Amino acid sequence: MWQEKTVKRALALALIVITTAILAYALRPYLNAFLGALILYVIFSPLYEWLLSEWRWPKSLAALSVMLVSLFALLIPFSLLISIIMQEAQDLLPQFSAWLSSSTWVSHYWAQIAPQIDLSTQLTQVGPTIKSIFFGTLSAVKDTLISSVIMYFIFYFLLVTANEKIYQAIYALVPFSKSNAVRLAHEFRNITYSTLLTSGLIALIQGSLLTLTFLIFGLPGAFLWGFAGCLMSFFPIIGVSSIWLPASVIVFLTGRPLVALGVLACGIFISTVDNFIRPLIQQKVGSIHPLVSLLGIFMGLSLFGLIGIVIGPLMLTYFLLTVGMFKEEYIK
């Protein structure tokens, strides 16, 4: 009887593992949708709770309202920004070429390099490249639409499901004592808010200031480089200086030293924003070590793409927390 029960338990566990693997493989293309839904939930759940407690709205109405707010607050502005960036990217190359041609120093060295470039070979590759980009863009748009639908469906489910039920399910799955599970959930929440609030707010501020700097000094691709600076601000040490420092050097080489000095001064100020804002927020919600953040970003980019800039450090920090909790409860 005991052996029969053991065999059935092993078969049931094998069935669960196999089914989980199949589901994970099938849903793998839409993993970013699940992660995006979790990020939206972390950002907008306080608004949802406020609508329930203060306005006494039904859960479904409050959830739909929060979803609309997220669309207007995040997705629509982001879509408009992407369209502006795409247009700037198309116009940037000819502007950049004309801009560099005005520099005698660049023109001198370009005259020595240009004869070594086989333009006919390069031009024959333009047609296939454009065709590949076109069909790749169509496929990306289709995948984005499907992922967005899945993301908002999960987002709605997370909102209308009571928090108590979610935490009870987490506590049941976490292989630690109830007190440590509660503590682990608390640490997870603090680290999540730290990454989203601290890194996200600093990235938004630095990207906006960089865009404004490019606009003030008349440099091409202001929104494109501002968006690039917003992404680079997530990288510790390197940060937004990887954008404004080369820009100031290029401007100097084109014979505009005063403009280069202005870009340099503004860039130094933009980089120092991190030193003032980050400690203020992290004192309240926690912090992530720069090395963990950097390794997590590289890991996240390879696994999840652009959203991995946020997800990677979170996953690596969660892993370290779980290992520390396991060591504390089962080894010591």
N, C-alpha and C positions, 0 to 999 in steps of 0.2 A: 504493500500500500504506500509506504514511504517512498520507495523507488519510483512507483508510478507517478506520484505527486511531483517528485523531483524532475522526472522526464518531462512532464507536462509544463512545469514551470520553465524549464530550459527552452522548450519549443515555443512557449508564449513569448519569452524574452527574445528569441531569435526572430520570431515573426514581427515583433515591435521594431527591432533593429533594422530588419530588411525593409519593412514598410517606411520607416523613417528615412532610410537611405534613398529609396525610390522617390519619396516626396521631396526630399532635399534636392535631388538631381533634377526633378521636374520643375521645381520652383527657383532653381539657381539663376536663370536669366532675370528674374524679378526680385532678386535679393535686395537691390537698392530701393525697391518700392516699400519693402518691409522696414528697412532702416529709415527711409524718409518719413514713413508714418510715425515711427517712434520719436523722431526728432520733432515733427509737428506736434505730437502729443505733449512732449516736454515743454515746448514753447507756449502752446495755447491752452493747456489744461487749466491753468489758473483763471483764464477768462471764462472757461466753461463752468468751473466751480462757482465763480462769481455770479454768473447768470442764474445758476440753480439756487444759490443761497439768497441773493439780494432781490432778484426779479421774480423768483419762483416759476421760472419757465419749465415746461416739460423737457425731459431729457432729449427727445428727438429734435424739438425745435431749437434748443440750445446748441446741440451738436451741429445741426445744419447751419445755424448762424455763425458758429465758430469756423466752420469749413469755408463759408463765404468770406469771412474776414481774412482767413489765411490766404485765400485766392487773391484778394485785392491787396493784401499787405505784402505778400511774398512772390507768388507765382507770376502775377500779371506784371509788376514792376521788373521782375527778373527777366521775363520774356521780352519786354521792351528794351531792357539793357542789352540783352543778347543780340537783338536785331540791330541796335546802334553799333555794337561792337563788330558785328559781321560787316556792316557797311564801312566802318572805319578800317577794318582789316583789308578790304578790297582797295580802298583808296590810299592805304599807307605806303605800299611799295613804290608807286610812282612818285609820291610826295617825298619819300625818304631818299630815293635816287636823285631827284632834283635838288633836294636839300644838301646832300653830300657833295654833289657836283659843284656847289658854290665854294667849297673849301679847296684852296690851292694845294694844301698838304695831302688831302685825300686824293685829289685828281692826279697828283704826281705819282703816288704809289699805285693807284688804279691803272695808270697807263703802263706800268710795268707788269701788272698781274693779268690784265684783260687779254693780251695776245695769247696767253697760255690756256684760255678757256675756249673749248670748242662749242660755239653757240649753235651750230647746226644740229649737233647731237642732243643738246639740251632742248631745242625747240621740238624735235621729233617726239619727245616724251611728254609734251604739254597736253596733247589730245587725250591719250589714255589716262593721264592723271586727272584731268577734268571729268572724264567719264566715270572714273572710279569714285571721285568725290561726290558726284551727283547721285549715283545709285547708293552710295554709303549714307548720304544725307537722308534720302527717302526711307531707307531702312531704319535709321536712327529716329526719325520722326514717328514712324509706326511703333517702334519699341517704346518711345517716350510716352505716347498716348496710352498704350496698354499699361505701362508702369504707373502712370498718373491715376488711372481708374482704380487699379489695385491698391495704390497707396492711400487714396481717399476712402476707399471701402474699409481698409484696415483702420484708418484714422477714425472713422465714424464708430467702428466697433469698440475701439479703445476708449472713446469718449463716453459712450452710453453704458458701457460695462462698469459696474460699481468698482471703485478702487479697492474696497475690502475683498471682493472676489479675486481681483488680480493679485493682491498681496498674499491671500490665502493660497492661491495656486503656486506662487513663487516660494512661499515658505514650505509647501509640501514637496517641492522639487529640490530645494537646496539641501544638501546632505550635511547640515550643521544643526546645532541646537537652536531652539526658538529665539533665544536672546542673541546669539551670534547671527542668526538669519536676519533679525530685525536690524542689528548693527550693520550688517553687510548691505542691506537694502538702503539704509541711511547713507552709507559711504558712496554707494553707487549713484544715488540721487545727487549728492553734493558734487561729485566729480563730473557728472553729466551737466549740471548747471554751470559748473566752473568752466568747462570746455565751451559750451554753447554761448554763455553770457560773456565770459572774459575774452576768449579768442574771437568769437563772432563780432562783438562790439568793437574791439580793437581793429579787426580787419575792415569793418565797415568805415570806421573813422579814418584810418590810414589810407584806404582806397579812395575815399571821397576827397581827402586833402590832396592826395597825389593827382587826382583828376583836376581839381581846382588849380593846382600849380601848373600843370601842362596847359590849361586853358588861359591862365594869366600871361604866361610867357609865350603863347602862340605856338606850342609844340604840337606836331601832328599825332593823332591817335590818342587823344586825352582819355576818353572813356575806355579804350582798349587797354592802355597801360595802367589806368586806375583799377580796372578789374584784375589785371595781372598782379598789381601790387596788393590788392585785397587777398588774393590767393597766397601770395608769397609771405604775407604777414603771419601766416600760420606756422611758418618754418622758424624755429628758434635760431638766434644769432644772425642768420642770413637776412631774413625778413624783407621789408620793403626797400632796403638799401640796394638790393639787386636790380631795382628798376631805376631809381633816381640817380644813383652813382654813375652807371654807364651813360645815362641821358646827359648828365652834366659834362661828362668827358667828350661825348659826341658834339654837343653844342659848342664846347670850347674849340674843338678841332675845326669846326666850320667857321671860326673867326668871330664868335660872339662871346667874348670873355665875360662881359657884365651879366648877360643872360645866364651863362654857365654858373657864375657865382650866385645868382639869385636862386637857380634850381638847387644848387648845393646847399645853400642856407635853408631853404624850405624843406629839403630832404632830411637834413639833420634834425630839424624841428619835428617832422613827421615821425622819425624813428624814435625820438624821445617820448612820444605820446605813450608808447608801450610801458615805459618805466614809471609813469605816473598812474595810469589807469589800472594796470594788471594787479599791483599789490593791493589796491583799495578793494577790488572785487574779491580777490582770492583770500583775503583775511576773513571774509564772511562765508564763503562757500567752498573753500578748499583750493588746492593747486595740484598741478601735474608737473613732475620734474622735466626740465628741458630735454634731457636725453631720452626719456620715455616718450615725450611728445614727438621728437624727431624720428625715432625708430618707428613709432606708431604711424606717423604720416607716410613714410616710405612703404611700410607694410600695407597700409590702407589703400594707397594709390594703386599698388599692384593687384590687390584683391577686389576692390570696389570701385575703382575709377576716382572721379573728382570728389564724390561724397566721402571717400576714404580719408580725406584730410581731417574730417571730424571724427569718423567712425574708428579709424586706426588707433589713435591715442586712447580713445575710450576702451576699446577691446583689450589693448595691452595693459592698461591700468586695472581693468576688471580682473584680468588674469593674475596680475601681481597681488591684488587684494585677496582673491580667492586662495592663492597659494599661501599667503600669510595667514589667512584664517584657518586653513587646513593644518598648517604647522602649529598654530596656537592651540587648536582643539584636539588634534590626534597625535602629535609628536611630543610636545612638551609634557 
